[in-house]
Amino acid sequence: MRNWLLLVGVLQLSVAGFGCGDGLDGGGEGGAGGEAGDSGPTGSNSSGAGTPASSGAGAGTPASSGAGAGTSTGSGAGAGEPTGGPASTGSGDPVAGSSTSSGGEPSECAGADEDECPFEAGVEIACRLRFMYGVNYAWRDFGADFGGQSKWSQAGISGKKSQVLADLQDMRANGVDVVRWWIYPRFYGDQINFDGQGNPTGLGGTSTQDILAALELADQAQVNVMFTLFSFDGFYKTSHNPPNGLSVWSMGPLVADAGRRAKLIENVVRPIARTVASSPHRDRMLAWDVINEPEWAMTGPSLYGDPAFEGDSSKFDLVTHQQMEALAKESAAVLRGETAAPVSVGSAAIKWGQAWTRSDVDFYQVHMYGWVNDYFPYNKPLSEYGLTDKPVVMGEFPINMAEMDVRYDKFVGDLYNMGYAGALSWSITDRNFPWSSNKTAVKAFADQHPCETRY
């Protein structure tokens, strides 16, 4: 990875296909399961490959995100779907070493060395167009990687460096270039400080040290990172001293109220971005994902003609599309302003393909699992989904291709040939989608495209 400051020009492209959530008890992210975190540190944190509904099976309903605090190995992040598409970067002012964000402006890449293997549909970073290829970590210990979890004796990244480095090195040895890594899937434990009204006042625990450690370890392992700030899991209703012994604050009231949302942005999002910017290894942080599968925490009509959002109000503090879009836009402005890195939103399914097209994102990200593919096929051209103005990355799909009726090599090859901008399989720590028995397939594709899949 070279210069991390970037901006990508929007590529017009007519191409096709792409599609995460977390659940307990075998659902995987978006799979069936109980409330995330309630099982305590002994949970397996599987991340189902379905939707976050209580049954985790239906087409279009989210499965509960029962990703309890993980064991030392953590567990999967959820059943999301992969994304892909043409490259674009931010809409801010051009930064040295990066291309411009919009047509008509001079490219900062004009004087750069010629890109030796541009992937024209890819996400451009540091003047290189690549197919963003890799895997979801998405955590080693759910909700503890960044900040730690003292009540369960779980260390953050800075306290388990050797284990995390071994994981990252294994990923790199098997062709992974980009690692999608979740920071705060839920607001419990030590990660964030809150006042008595439930407003965030700053980063807590070992959060700062853990962000810096993650980038240091990524550099040692020679992999790059896409940090995912939040997840729909964070919208579970507030509870104090539940069976797991933790106080858990819901994101819902924060996102729904403009004043409280501003505190979330200034006291959580901005400090995270500034911590990344302060790292000597900041070039390892390629891109941001504001929130994982926000649709499961939303209710009401789409602003842009997609199917309505039908989150489970018995479990989540639901917000409207307008409120979630505001979170995405306001976060994107801060993240790009502090780091110049491109921003996306990890959409649960291409059925909501238009949801984030006006959220100031630099590339689209969608997730793909069997329940999505049954109704919104991955191999349908992106032009038919109305996603041709920016790159589209498949941010999640089952690494073992469970319920997809297609092999990994064909699936990823199809994305590559159809003009997706990348593919990140699910996941390293979800036992329902085992990395160990499927990583050779990840490596095989990277070996076929050694330059186009490596920033």
N, C-alpha and C positions, 0 to 999 in steps of 0.2 A: 504494500500500500504506500502510495506517495502522499503528497500534500493533501491533507484532509479537508481543507477549505474548498468548497465546491459550489457551483451552481450549474444546473443543467438546462440546456435549451429544450423546448418542447418539440418533440418529433411527431409529426402527423403520421399515423399509421393505421392501416385497416387490417386487423389480424384477429386472432381468436384465443379464447379459453381461460379458466382458473379456480382457489379457496380456503376456525380454531375454537375453544371453550374448555373448561376444565371440569372434571367430574370425579366423584368418588365411587368406589365399588364397581369398577369395570367399565364405566362409561367413557372415559377419556375426556379430553376437553370437549365440552358440549355434550357429554354423554350423561347417562343416568347417574344419580347419586344424591347424597344429602348435602347440606350446606357446607361450603368449603371451610375447612379449618376446624370444624367442631370435633373432629376425631382425635385431635392432638397429634403429637409427634410420631405416633405409631402408624398413622394412615399411610396408604400407598400412593396417594395422589395421582391416580390414573387420570388421564385426560381424554375423555371419550371422543369417539369419532362421530358423534351424532349431533343432535341439537340439544340445547340446554333445557329440555323439558323433563318432567319427572320420569318419563319413560325413556328419554334419550333416543327415541326411535323415529319420531315423526318427521315429516318434511316441512320444516319451517318453524317449529317450536323449539326454543332453547332448552337443553337439558340442564338440570341443576349443576352448578359448578362445584361439586363437593370435593375440592382439592384440599384436603386437610393439610396441616403442617407436615412436611415430609419427613421421611426417615432420612438417614444419612445419605441415601441415594436419591431421595426426592422422588417425584414421579411426574408423569406427563402433564402437558399443558392443555390439552383440550382438543376437541375435534374441530379443527378449523379447515379452511380450504386454501390452496395456494393461489398466488397471483402472478401476473406477468405482464409484460407490455413494453412500450417504447419509453426511452429515457427522457426525463425532464428534471430540472432542478428548481431551486427556490425562486421566489419572485422578488427577492430583495435586491440590493445593489450588488453589482459584480464584485467578486473577491479575487485577489491575486491567486493565480493558479487554477481558476475554475472558469467554466463557461458561463455565459449569461443565461438568465432565466426566461427570456422572452425574445421573440423574433424582432429583428430590426436594430438591436443593440449590438455593438461590436463584441465579439467573443474574446474572453480572456485566454482562450486556448489558441488564439491565432498564431502566437509565436512559440507555442509549445512543440516539443518533439512529436513527430507523427505517431499516432496510435498504431501500434504494430498489428493489432487484431481486433478492430472495432466490431462489436456486436450491435448492429444499427438499431435494434429495438430495445437495447438495454438502458439501464440507468447510468448516466454519465457522472463520474466522480473523478476529480483531479484530472480532467481532460481525457478520461478513458471510458469508453462505452463497453460495458460488460454485461453478461448474463449473470444476475445476482444469484449465486448458487450456494446452497448450504443446508442448514438444518435448524430446527428449534431446539434450544437447550431444554426447556425454556427456564428451568430452574434446577438447582441441585436440591434445595430445601425450600418448598413452597412458602413464599412470604418471609423468608429469613435471609436469603442471599444478600440482600442490601439492607443493612440495619441490624441484622441478627435477631434472635428471639431468645432473650435471657431466661424467660420462664420455662422454656423447653430445652434450655442448655444447647441451643443451636447457634453456631457462629455464623457471621456473615462471611463473604468471600475472603476478606483480609485475614480471617481466622481459620481458613481451610484451604490455603493456597495450593498445597501439594495435591489434594484431591481434585480441585478444579483444574489445575494445570494438566494433570493426567487426562482428564476428560477432554480438554481442548486439544491436546496433542493427538489424542485418538481421533478426534474429528478431523484434524488437519491431515493425518496420515491416511484418511479415507476420503480425501477429495473435498472436504468442506472449506469454503472460503469465508462465508458469512454466517454468523451465529445470531439468531434472534433470541434475545435474552430479556426476561421480564424483571422489572425493578420493583414495583409496588402493586402486585395483583390484588391485595386487600390491605386495608388500613388497620392492621392490628400489630400488637407487639411494640417493638422499640423504634421502628423505622421513622416515624413522624411524630413530632411533638404537637399536642393539641391544647387549647385553652379549655376552660370549663364549659364553653358553649359548643365544643366540637369543631372549632375553627383551627386549621393548621397554622402553627407559628414557626415552623422550620423543620429541617431534617434532624432526625434523632438517631440514637444508637450509634452504630458504626457505619452509617450510610455513606458519608463522605469517603472514609477509608476504603469501603468496599467498592465504590465506583472506580476509584483510582486503582485499586488492586485488580479489578476486572480488566481494565485497559492494559495494565502492566502484564498480566498473564496472557492476554490476547496477543500482545506483541511478542512475548516469549514463544508462544505456540505458532505465531505467524498466521493467525486468523483475524478476521474483522468482525465487528459487532454492529447489530441493529438493536438498540435499546428500546424496549416497549415500556412506557411509563406506567400505564394503568391497565386494568381489565374490567370487564363487566362484573367480575366477582366482587369488585369493590363496592357495588351497589347493594349487596346484601344489607338488610336492615340493621341498624345500630343495636348492639347488644353489649351488656356489661357483665363481666364475670360469668360467661357461659360455661358449659362443661369443660372447655379447654383451659379455663382460667384467665382468658384474655378479655380486655375491653376492645371491641371492634367498632370503629366509626364508619358509617356509611358515606359514600361519596355523593349519593343522591341529593341530599339537601344542599350540598356545596355547589353542585353543578346547576341546580335549579334556580339558585339565587345569584344574581349578577355580582353583588357585593362580596358574598362569600366565595364565589368562584374566583374573583380577583385575588383573594387571599391564597387560594390554592395555587394559582398561577405564580404569584410573587414569592410565596414562602415554600413552595415545593418544586414547581417546574423550573423556575429560574435558577435556584441553587443547584439543581441537578445539572442543568446546562452549563453553568459556570464552573462546576467541579470538573466536568468533562473538558471544558476549554482550558482549564489550568493544568491538565495532565501532559507530561512530556510524551505520552503515547496517544494523544488525542486523535492522531490520524487513523487509529484503529477503529474509531467510532464512525462508521460510514453513513448511517442514517438513523432517523428517529421513527418510531411508531407510537403515536400519542396514546392509543388505547386499543386493547384487544377485544374484538367482537362486541362493540358497544350496542349493537342492535338488540341483544338479549336484555338490556336494561332500559329499553325505550318503549314508549306507548304512543298510540295515536297515529294519525296519517303521516305519510311521507311528504316532505315539502316538494318533491320533484317527481312524483308519479310512480314510485316504487310501491310494492305491496305494503300495507300498514304494518306497524310494529306492534307486537303483542307480547311484551315481556310479562313475566309472572309477578303480579302485584302482591301475591302472598309471601313472596320471598325477597323481592327487590324494592327499593325506593326508585320507582321508574321516573324517567324524565322524557320530555318531548324531543322530537327531532331538532327543533330550533335550539333547544338548550344544549343538546349534545354537540350540535354543529358549532355552537359558540365556544364550547370547551376545545374543540379541535382547532378552530381558527385562532383563538387566543393563545393556545399552547404553541401552535405552529409559528406564530409571529415571534414569540420569545425564543423558542428553540433555534430558529433560523437566525434570529438576530444575534444570539450569543455564540453560535457555533458555525453558522453558514452551511450546516449539513442539511440535506433534503429530508422532508417530513412526509409521513404517510399515516393512514388509519387502517388497522387490521380488520377489515370488514368480514363478518361471519359468512357471507354468501353473496354470490353475484346476483342473486334475486334482488338485492338492494344495491345494485350497481351504480345507481345515480346518487346515492345518499351523501357521498363525500366529494362529489365533483365540484362543489362550490365552497369547499372548506379550506382553500389555500394550501392544499397538499401538492407535493412535487411529483409524486407517483402514486398510483392506485395499488392497493393490496387487497386481494380476496383470498378466501379459504375454501377448500374443496374436500368434501367427504361424500360418502355414498349417498346420503339423504339429499344432498344438493345435486349431485350428478344425475340422479334419477329424474329430476325436473328441470335442471339447468345444466346441460351437458358441458363438460370441460372442453370438448373439442368443437364447440360451436364458435364461429368466428367472433372475435371481440367487437367487430363492427356491428354485429347483430345485438350486442349488449350495450351499444352506444358508448364504448370506451376506446376511443381512438386518438384522443388528444394528448394523452400522457402515457408513460410506461405503465404496465400492469405486471405486478409481481405476485406469483402464487405463494402467499405467505405461510400457508399450512396445507398439507395433504398427508394422508396416512403413508408412512414410510413402507409399511407392509402391504399397501394398497387394499386394505380390508374393505370389503363391500363395494369395491370400485370396478371389478371385472376387467382389469387392465394391468399389465405388468409395469413395474417401476420404469424400466428403460423406455418402454413405448410412451408412457404418460409424459415423462419429462422430455423425451425427444419430440413429442407432439407439441408441447408448450414451446420448446425452442424453435421449432419450425413454423409455428403459427404466429410468432411474434410476441410472445410473452417476454417480460423483461427479467424473469428470474423464477426460481423454484426453491422453496425451503420446506423440507419434509418435517413431519411430526413423528417422533421427537426422541431426544436422547434418553430421557428419564421416564417416559410413560411405558409401563410394562405391557400395555395393550398394543403398543406399536413398537416392538423391540428393536432397538438400534443394533444390538450385537449380531443378530441374525440377518440383518438387512443392509448393513453398512457397505458390504462389498458392491451392492448395486449403486450406491451413492458414488463410490470410488470409480466404478466402471464408466459412468457418464463423464465424470471429471477427467478421466484419462483420455476420453475421446475428444474432449475440448479443453485441453490444458491451458490455453491462453485466454479464451473467451470467458472462462468461468473463474478467473483469478484477477482481482484488483491489485 
